[in-house]
């Protein structure tokens, strides 16, 4: 049997870093999609082909009885997804898995999208009848198996799509009615590793637990207020909250000179507010801007060395193709 599935990336709006510590966040699915095609075989081998391996003319092959023991960097999230299906549903079958997607991910959640797409395709091939919650649970555990830590908001965005109010580990996953989000997204030009930045903040929290937890508490309040602003489409208020949030992230030391340059350029050009998105250290920022100022904000970001990312937001979650 054969099946293919597609899952989107994500843009974290509010709740950066605090979401790792049982606080909520707001996240929206981004139309930068990653695909996984799964074919069942009669062998005892898991054969994986990814864009990176294809460029080198390679395919990664491993015994189905060794899946989940040691993860190869290029195929780790696919292997972890297969391992979850093996462990949860007792399935041992030869497989050929081919993943594809945009050459550049901009730090918008490619690993989680590939994980979820793989799980959805496996679900279809083996007719497991998994619910969205089942996909989230398996996907979140697969990401934890590879990275060792994470809050799971990117997995939730890949599974459920749309715009979500999310609490660590999927304790709450609430779809929000948020359409036509007036955001301008800029890429700083630097791709960073989330895990190292999360560990850096964890070390700060170890040294200054009361101070860092107070910052997280402020971010929690910003998320709750931002949820209301988003639903009510009060973009001015949301922009103010984004600016305060950026100050909290500056205090955590996760912003960079380049991100700050893009953020302040957007504000000067008329944005209601702007902040980084995600772990920081590079990757993306975004601004909320009135329609009349959006071209000026885009130009300001571009003039400051940012790469504009024009992608639909709040898009559909995982789907079987």
N, C-alpha and C positions, 0 to 999 in steps of 0.2 A: 504494500500500500504506500501511497504517497500523499503528502499534504504540505501546504505552505501557509505561513502566517506572517503578519506585519504588525509592528508596534511602534508607537511614537516616542520621541524624546520628551524632555521636560524643561520648563523654566521655573525656577523657584522664585516666588514673588516676595514672600515675607516669612520669617522664621528661621533664617539661616543660622546654623550651628546650634541654636537653642533646641531645634527639633531632635537633635541627637540625645537630649537629656529630658525626654518625656514632655516637651512643650509642643504646641501646635505649629503648623505652618500653612501657608497658602501656596499651591503649586498648580501650574497649568500645562497641559500637554501641547507639545510643539510639533508641527508638521515636518519633522525631519525623521523619516521612518526607516526602520531596519527590518529586514526580512530573514526568515529562516525556512528552508525547504528540507523536509525530512522524508526519507525513503526507508522502509523496512526491508531488510535483506535476510537471507538464510544463513549468513555467516555468524561468527562470534566476535566480530570486529566492529568498533565504532570508528567510522571514517569521517573526518571533519575537514571541510574546505572553507576558508575565510578569505576576504579580500587581501589581507596581508600575506597569507600563505600563497595565494594564487600569484601574486607579484613575483614570488621567488620560485614558482613552479613546484610548490610542495603541497602535500596533503598530510594531515596528522592522523595516524592510525593507532588505536589502542584496543586491547582486549576488553570486551564488555565486562569482564570480571575484575578489571583494574580501574574502572571508572570511579572517580572520586578519591583516589589515593594520592596522586600527585597531579597538580594542575599545571599545564603548559600555559605560558602567558598569553599566547595568541588565541587559545581556544578555551581558556579557563571557565568562562561563563556558560559556554555551551556544554562543557563537560559537567559542570555543577548542576545544570538544568536536567541533564540526562540522569545524573546520580539521584536527584530528588525523585524522579519518576520511578527509578529502580527501587529505591528505598521505600517509598510510600505505597507502591502498587505491585511490587514483586515482579516487575517485568524485566526479563533478560532477553534481548533480541539484538541481532546485528542491525546497524543503522548507517546510512549515509546522510550527513547533514551538511547543507551548503548555506552559508550566511552571506548577505549582501547588504549594501547600504551606501550612503554618501561617503565620499573619500574623507571629508572633514566633519567632525562631530561638534566642534566648537564647545566641548564640555557640556553638551545638552543631554546627557544621559544615554549614550550609545550602549554601554554595558548592560544596563537594566532593560533597555528595549530589546536587545538581542536575546537576553535571558528569557524574557516574557514571550517573545515571538517563537523561540525554540519550544518552550513549554506548551504553547497553544497548538503548534504543529504536531507535537508528540501526542497531545490530548486527542487531536483529530485522527491521527494514524491508528492509535490503540483504542479509540472510541471509549475514552474514560468518562466522558460526561462531566468534566470539571466545571464548577461554577467560577465566576470571577473571583470570589473570595478564595477558592482553592488555588487558582492561578497565582493570586497575590501571595498566599502563604508559602507556596513552593518557590516562587520567584524570590521572595524576601530571604528565605533560608538559603537559597543558592548563592545570592549575593553575599550574605554573611559568611558562607563557607569559603568564598574566595577572598573577600576583603577583611574578614574578621570583625568588622564593625559597620554601622550604617543605620539610618533611621527608616528606610524603606519608602520614602515619599516618591522617589524616582520610579520605583517598581509600581507603586499605586497609580502614578500618572500613565505609565505604559499600559497597565491593565484596564483602568476605568476611563481614561481620557478625560476631556473636559477640563474644568477648573475645580479643584478640591480643597476642602478644609481637612487637614490630615494631622493625626497625632501619632507619635512614635510607635512603630511596630504595627500600625494599622488598628490601634485601639479605637480610633474614630476615622472613618473615611466618608466625608459628607460632600456629595456633588453640589456645587453652587451654580445658580443660574447667572452666568456671567458671559455675555456675548459681546462681540465687537470691542475687544479690549484695546484701548488706544495707546499701546506701548510701542516704543521704538527700542530695538535691541541692537547693541553694539558689541563686537568681539574685540578684545584687547590685543589679540595676536599671539597670546601665550597660552598654551595648553598646560594645565597643572594636574597634579595628583591629589584627589580629594582626601585620601587617607592620611597623608602626611600633615595636611592642614588641620584635620580633625584631631589628630594626635597632639599637634602643637597647642590647640585650644585646651585639650584635656590636661596638658602639662601646666598651663596657666591656671586652670581650675584647681589642680592639685596644690599649687603654691598659694593661691588666693581664693579659696573656695567661697567665702562670703561675698566678695566683690563680684566674682564672675557669675555666681548664682543670681545676684541682684541684676546684672546685665541681662541674663536670660529671662528673669521675671519681667523686666521692661519690654523685652522683645515679645514675650507672651502677650502682654497687654496690647502691643502694637498689632499683633496678628488678629486678635479679637476685634479691635477697632477697625482694622483694615478689612476684615470680612464684611462688616456692616457697610463700609464705604464702597466696597466692590459690588455688593448686592444692590445698593442704592444708586450706584453709578455716580458717586460723589468723588470725582477724580481729583478735585482740588484737595480735599481732605486726605485722600489716599496718597497724593504726592507729598504732603506735609509729613505723613507717617513714614513714608519711604526715606525722607531726609533724616528724620530722627533715627530710624533703623540704621542707616548708613553710619551715623555717628557711633552707634553701639558696635558696629563691625570694625570701625576704625579703632575703637578702644580695645577690641580683641586682637588687633594687629594683623587682620587678614586682608585688608585692602592693599593696593599698590599705587605707586605714583601714576602709572598708566591708567588704571581704573579711575583714580580720582580725577585725572585730567579729563577723561571722557564724561564723567559724572558732572563735574563743575561746568564743562562746556555746554552740556545739555541744559543745565539749570539757567545759565546765562542767556541761552537762546530762547527761553520762554517755557521750558518744561515746568509742570507743577512740582515735580520731584524726580529724583533719580537715585539709584543705588546699584551696588553689585548684586549678582545673582549666584547663589550657591556657596561653595567653600571659600571663594576668594583666591588671592594669589595670582590671578589672571582670569582666563575664560571671559565671561560675559558680564555686561552691565545692562540696565534697561532704564528707560525714562517713561513717565506718563505725561502726555502732552495734549493740549487742546488741538483740535483739527487744524485751525488756522496757523498754528505754530509748528506743526509736525514737520513740514519741509525744512524749516529753519533749524529745528533740533537735529534732524538727520544730517544736515550739512555741517552743523557744529561738531557732531561726533566724528564724521568723516574727516573734517579739517584737523581734528585733534589726533588723527592717526588710527581711529577705530574703523573696523570693517562692519558695515551695516548688514544685519541679517533680517531679510524680509521674508518671514515665514508666518503662515496662519497659526493662531493660538487657540487654545481650547478645543482642539480637534478630537476626533474619535479615537478611542483606545484600541487595544489589540483586536485584530480581526483575522479570521481564517480566509485565505485568498481562494 
